[in-house]
Amino acid sequence: MEGKKKSIGFSYAINGLKEVVKSERNFRLHLLSTILVTIMGLLYKISYLEWIAVVIVVGMVITAEILNTAIEEIINYVQPDIHPAAKKIKDLAAAGVFMTAITALIVGIIIFLPKVF
């Protein structure tokens, strides 16, 4: 019975990933960035520790975008009309994505800038 619960939960996660890919343009842009960074990492032969940093920040950005989407969906469900509190919640969630993306950018600059120049 335990294995059945895990596989059902896993299918929910896969469905969530499918939904966010299908419905969120920003998520698709983050996936494109992930592919480009991976290609750059392979071309510039970044170190094991650099790969760890890249994987962590990419994971942070992807996760933040998924959580942001979930928060937006909850707010749209609970408060479909425009409301100052709903706007604030959505803005805060978007700021979380922005900060993780800036962090990823800084890590990318630290890793790749010396290799490119």
ChimeraX commands (.cxc) that place a marker at each C-alpha (Angstrom):
marker #1 position 0.00,0.00,0.00 radius 0.5
marker #1 position 2.87,2.39,0.79 radius 0.5
marker #1 position 4.29,2.07,-2.75 radius 0.5
marker #1 position 0.90,2.94,-4.22 radius 0.5
marker #1 position 0.72,6.21,-2.24 radius 0.5
marker #1 position 4.18,7.24,-3.42 radius 0.5
marker #1 position 3.40,6.57,-7.07 radius 0.5
marker #1 position 0.16,8.56,-6.84 radius 0.5
marker #1 position 2.01,11.50,-5.23 radius 0.5
marker #1 position 4.65,11.28,-7.92 radius 0.5
marker #1 position 1.97,11.45,-10.62 radius 0.5
marker #1 position 0.56,14.60,-8.99 radius 0.5
marker #1 position 4.04,16.16,-9.15 radius 0.5
marker #1 position 4.40,15.23,-12.83 radius 0.5
marker #1 position 0.94,16.68,-13.53 radius 0.5
marker #1 position 1.98,19.88,-11.77 radius 0.5
marker #1 position 5.12,20.12,-13.89 radius 0.5
marker #1 position 3.10,19.56,-17.06 radius 0.5
marker #1 position 0.65,22.25,-16.00 radius 0.5
marker #1 position 3.30,24.85,-15.21 radius 0.5
marker #1 position 5.14,24.17,-18.49 radius 0.5
marker #1 position 1.89,24.45,-20.43 radius 0.5
marker #1 position 0.52,27.56,-18.72 radius 0.5
marker #1 position 3.48,29.69,-17.60 radius 0.5
marker #1 position 5.62,31.56,-20.12 radius 0.5
marker #1 position 8.14,32.60,-17.46 radius 0.5
marker #1 position 8.63,28.97,-16.45 radius 0.5
marker #1 position 9.40,28.06,-20.06 radius 0.5
marker #1 position 11.92,30.93,-20.18 radius 0.5
marker #1 position 13.57,29.56,-17.04 radius 0.5
marker #1 position 13.75,26.12,-18.66 radius 0.5
marker #1 position 15.35,27.65,-21.76 radius 0.5
marker #1 position 17.87,29.43,-19.51 radius 0.5
marker #1 position 18.59,26.11,-17.79 radius 0.5
marker #1 position 19.32,24.47,-21.14 radius 0.5
marker #1 position 21.60,27.34,-22.20 radius 0.5
marker #1 position 23.50,27.31,-18.88 radius 0.5
marker #1 position 23.90,23.54,-19.14 radius 0.5
marker #1 position 25.31,23.87,-22.65 radius 0.5
marker #1 position 27.69,26.62,-21.48 radius 0.5
marker #1 position 28.77,24.48,-18.54 radius 0.5
marker #1 position 29.61,21.62,-20.87 radius 0.5
marker #1 position 31.40,23.86,-23.38 radius 0.5
marker #1 position 33.47,25.64,-20.74 radius 0.5
marker #1 position 34.03,22.44,-18.76 radius 0.5
marker #1 position 33.07,23.94,-15.42 radius 0.5
marker #1 position 34.32,22.17,-12.29 radius 0.5
marker #1 position 32.41,19.78,-10.05 radius 0.5
marker #1 position 31.88,22.50,-7.44 radius 0.5
marker #1 position 30.73,24.95,-10.12 radius 0.5
marker #1 position 28.20,22.38,-11.33 radius 0.5
marker #1 position 26.92,22.03,-7.76 radius 0.5
marker #1 position 26.42,25.80,-7.55 radius 0.5
marker #1 position 24.67,25.88,-10.94 radius 0.5
marker #1 position 22.36,22.98,-10.05 radius 0.5
marker #1 position 21.45,24.58,-6.72 radius 0.5
marker #1 position 20.60,28.01,-8.13 radius 0.5
marker #1 position 18.75,26.57,-11.13 radius 0.5
marker #1 position 16.74,24.39,-8.75 radius 0.5
marker #1 position 16.00,27.43,-6.61 radius 0.5
marker #1 position 14.71,29.45,-9.57 radius 0.5
marker #1 position 12.57,26.62,-10.96 radius 0.5
marker #1 position 11.14,25.89,-7.52 radius 0.5
marker #1 position 10.45,29.58,-6.83 radius 0.5
marker #1 position 8.62,29.88,-10.15 radius 0.5
marker #1 position 6.47,26.84,-9.38 radius 0.5
marker #1 position 5.64,28.16,-5.89 radius 0.5
marker #1 position 4.88,31.59,-7.34 radius 0.5
marker #1 position 2.47,30.00,-9.82 radius 0.5
marker #1 position 0.79,28.02,-7.03 radius 0.5
marker #1 position 0.39,31.17,-4.92 radius 0.5
marker #1 position -1.07,33.08,-7.87 radius 0.5
marker #1 position -3.54,30.25,-8.54 radius 0.5
marker #1 position -4.62,30.18,-4.88 radius 0.5
marker #1 position -5.16,33.95,-4.86 radius 0.5
marker #1 position -7.09,33.81,-8.14 radius 0.5
marker #1 position -9.31,31.08,-6.65 radius 0.5
marker #1 position -9.87,32.74,-3.28 radius 0.5
marker #1 position -10.01,36.36,-4.46 radius 0.5
marker #1 position -10.87,36.50,-8.18 radius 0.5
marker #1 position -11.58,40.25,-8.02 radius 0.5
marker #1 position -8.72,42.72,-7.85 radius 0.5
marker #1 position -7.99,43.44,-4.21 radius 0.5
marker #1 position -5.02,45.29,-2.66 radius 0.5
marker #1 position -4.17,42.36,-0.37 radius 0.5
marker #1 position -4.28,39.89,-3.27 radius 0.5
marker #1 position -2.01,42.16,-5.32 radius 0.5
marker #1 position 0.44,42.43,-2.43 radius 0.5
marker #1 position 0.59,38.64,-2.02 radius 0.5
marker #1 position 1.19,38.14,-5.75 radius 0.5
marker #1 position 3.84,40.88,-5.79 radius 0.5
marker #1 position 5.66,39.29,-2.85 radius 0.5
marker #1 position 5.65,35.87,-4.52 radius 0.5
marker #1 position 6.96,37.42,-7.75 radius 0.5
marker #1 position 9.68,39.20,-5.75 radius 0.5
marker #1 position 10.78,35.81,-4.43 radius 0.5
marker #1 position 11.25,34.54,-7.98 radius 0.5
marker #1 position 13.06,37.74,-8.93 radius 0.5
marker #1 position 15.50,37.43,-6.03 radius 0.5
marker #1 position 16.30,33.79,-6.81 radius 0.5
marker #1 position 16.81,34.71,-10.47 radius 0.5
marker #1 position 19.17,37.55,-9.49 radius 0.5
marker #1 position 21.07,35.14,-7.22 radius 0.5
marker #1 position 21.37,32.67,-10.10 radius 0.5
marker #1 position 22.56,35.44,-12.41 radius 0.5
marker #1 position 25.26,36.47,-9.94 radius 0.5
marker #1 position 26.42,32.86,-9.55 radius 0.5
marker #1 position 26.46,32.54,-13.35 radius 0.5
marker #1 position 28.54,35.70,-13.70 radius 0.5
marker #1 position 31.01,34.49,-11.06 radius 0.5
marker #1 position 31.37,31.11,-12.80 radius 0.5
marker #1 position 31.24,32.02,-16.47 radius 0.5
marker #1 position 32.65,35.55,-16.80 radius 0.5
marker #1 position 36.27,34.50,-16.13 radius 0.5
marker #1 position 35.89,31.60,-18.58 radius 0.5
marker #1 position 34.42,33.75,-21.37 radius 0.5
marker #1 position 36.99,36.57,-21.05 radius 0.5
marker link #1:1,2 radius 0.2
marker link #1:2,3 radius 0.2
marker link #1:3,4 radius 0.2
marker link #1:4,5 radius 0.2
marker link #1:5,6 radius 0.2
marker link #1:6,7 radius 0.2
marker link #1:7,8 radius 0.2
marker link #1:8,9 radius 0.2
marker link #1:9,10 radius 0.2
marker link #1:10,11 radius 0.2
marker link #1:11,12 radius 0.2
marker link #1:12,13 radius 0.2
marker link #1:13,14 radius 0.2
marker link #1:14,15 radius 0.2
marker link #1:15,16 radius 0.2
marker link #1:16,17 radius 0.2
marker link #1:17,18 radius 0.2
marker link #1:18,19 radius 0.2
marker link #1:19,20 radius 0.2
marker link #1:20,21 radius 0.2
marker link #1:21,22 radius 0.2
marker link #1:22,23 radius 0.2
marker link #1:23,24 radius 0.2
marker link #1:24,25 radius 0.2
marker link #1:25,26 radius 0.2
marker link #1:26,27 radius 0.2
marker link #1:27,28 radius 0.2
marker link #1:28,29 radius 0.2
marker link #1:29,30 radius 0.2
marker link #1:30,31 radius 0.2
marker link #1:31,32 radius 0.2
marker link #1:32,33 radius 0.2
marker link #1:33,34 radius 0.2
marker link #1:34,35 radius 0.2
marker link #1:35,36 radius 0.2
marker link #1:36,37 radius 0.2
marker link #1:37,38 radius 0.2
marker link #1:38,39 radius 0.2
marker link #1:39,40 radius 0.2
marker link #1:40,41 radius 0.2
marker link #1:41,42 radius 0.2
marker link #1:42,43 radius 0.2
marker link #1:43,44 radius 0.2
marker link #1:44,45 radius 0.2
marker link #1:45,46 radius 0.2
marker link #1:46,47 radius 0.2
marker link #1:47,48 radius 0.2
marker link #1:48,49 radius 0.2
marker link #1:49,50 radius 0.2
marker link #1:50,51 radius 0.2
marker link #1:51,52 radius 0.2
marker link #1:52,53 radius 0.2
marker link #1:53,54 radius 0.2
marker link #1:54,55 radius 0.2
marker link #1:55,56 radius 0.2
marker link #1:56,57 radius 0.2
marker link #1:57,58 radius 0.2
marker link #1:58,59 radius 0.2
marker link #1:59,60 radius 0.2
marker link #1:60,61 radius 0.2
marker link #1:61,62 radius 0.2
marker link #1:62,63 radius 0.2
marker link #1:63,64 radius 0.2
marker link #1:64,65 radius 0.2
marker link #1:65,66 radius 0.2
marker link #1:66,67 radius 0.2
marker link #1:67,68 radius 0.2
marker link #1:68,69 radius 0.2
marker link #1:69,70 radius 0.2
marker link #1:70,71 radius 0.2
marker link #1:71,72 radius 0.2
marker link #1:72,73 radius 0.2
marker link #1:73,74 radius 0.2
marker link #1:74,75 radius 0.2
marker link #1:75,76 radius 0.2
marker link #1:76,77 radius 0.2
marker link #1:77,78 radius 0.2
marker link #1:78,79 radius 0.2
marker link #1:79,80 radius 0.2
marker link #1:80,81 radius 0.2
marker link #1:81,82 radius 0.2
marker link #1:82,83 radius 0.2
marker link #1:83,84 radius 0.2
marker link #1:84,85 radius 0.2
marker link #1:85,86 radius 0.2
marker link #1:86,87 radius 0.2
marker link #1:87,88 radius 0.2
marker link #1:88,89 radius 0.2
marker link #1:89,90 radius 0.2
marker link #1:90,91 radius 0.2
marker link #1:91,92 radius 0.2
marker link #1:92,93 radius 0.2
marker link #1:93,94 radius 0.2
marker link #1:94,95 radius 0.2
marker link #1:95,96 radius 0.2
marker link #1:96,97 radius 0.2
marker link #1:97,98 radius 0.2
marker link #1:98,99 radius 0.2
marker link #1:99,100 radius 0.2
marker link #1:100,101 radius 0.2
marker link #1:101,102 radius 0.2
marker link #1:102,103 radius 0.2
marker link #1:103,104 radius 0.2
marker link #1:104,105 radius 0.2
marker link #1:105,106 radius 0.2
marker link #1:106,107 radius 0.2
marker link #1:107,108 radius 0.2
marker link #1:108,109 radius 0.2
marker link #1:109,110 radius 0.2
marker link #1:110,111 radius 0.2
marker link #1:111,112 radius 0.2
marker link #1:112,113 radius 0.2
marker link #1:113,114 radius 0.2
marker link #1:114,115 radius 0.2
marker link #1:115,116 radius 0.2
marker link #1:116,117 radius 0.2
view
